Amino acid sequence: MKPIDIAGFEEKYRQAIDPWNYRTSRFEARKRAELLRACGLGKVGRGLELACAIGETSRALVSRCLTLVASDGAPTALAEARRLTPPGMRIAYREGNLPHEMPRGPFDLIVVSEIAYYLSPRDLDLLARRIRNETAPGGRVVVLHHTVPFPDAAQLPALAQARLARCLERGMSPAGQRSFGRYEIAVFRKPSRRDR
C-alpha cells in the first residue's frame, strides 16, 4: 500500500469526519490522558500541537497553555476542529503541510503525536530540526506514536518514533520515556539559559 499523504488525509476526513474515532474511543481517551500527564502539571505560555486532526487533543491541551496553536494539513479536519471548539478557548488553528509549513515559535510546549511515521526519514529529520529550533529555552516537547506496523505509513512506526527521539536528543535533554504496549511517549526539554 502506498503511504498516505495530505490529499489522502483530506479524503479520509471527507468520507468520515472522525476516521480514527478520537471522540468516542476509550483507547484514544486513555492515550490522550497519558499525553496530558507527560505535558506536566503546570501551565505554560505558548503551546503548539502538530497534526491536530479534529482538535480533540487541542481542546484538552489548552488547559496546559495560555495560548495554543494547533496545525494540520487537512482543511476538512481543521474546519471540524474549529466547529467543535467553543468561542474564547484560546486555540488558533492553522493549516500547514509538515515539515515545511510548521508554525513559528518560540513555543514553551510542543506536542507531536501520530505524525512521524507518515513522513519520510528525510522529512522527519527536518521536522525534528524545526521542532528544536522553535522550542523556547526551558521548553518541553512531548512525542507520542503508535509502535505497531500499519499499511499506509511511510516508515515503520517504532522506527519513526525512535528516529524522532534520536534527532531531538541532539539539542535537547531526554526527560522521560514510557511504553504502553501499542504506543510510546517520550519527553524532551530544551536547556534554558540558566542551564548553560
HELIX and SHEET records of a PDB file:
HELIX    1   1 ILE A    6  GLN A   15  1                                  10    
HELIX    2   2 ARG A   26  ALA A   38  1                                  13    
HELIX    3   3 GLU A   56  LEU A   61  1                                   6    
HELIX    4   4 VAL A   62  ARG A   64  5                                   3    
HELIX    5   5 PRO A   75  LEU A   84  1                                  10    
HELIX    6   6 ALA A  116  TYR A  118  5                                   3    
HELIX    7   7 PRO A  121  GLU A  134  1                                  14    
HELIX    8   8 PRO A  157  GLU A  169  1                                  13    
HELIX    9   9 ARG A  193  ASP A  195  5                                   3    
SHEET    1   A 7 ILE A  91  GLU A  95  0                                        
SHEET    2   A 7 CYS A  65  ASP A  72  1                                        
SHEET    3   A 7 VAL A  44  LEU A  50  1                                        
SHEET    4   A 7 PHE A 107  SER A 113  1                                        
SHEET    5   A 7 THR A 135  HIS A 146  1                                        
SHEET    6   A 7 TYR A 183  ARG A 189 -1                                        
SHEET    7   A 7 SER A 173  SER A 179 -1                                        
END                                                                             
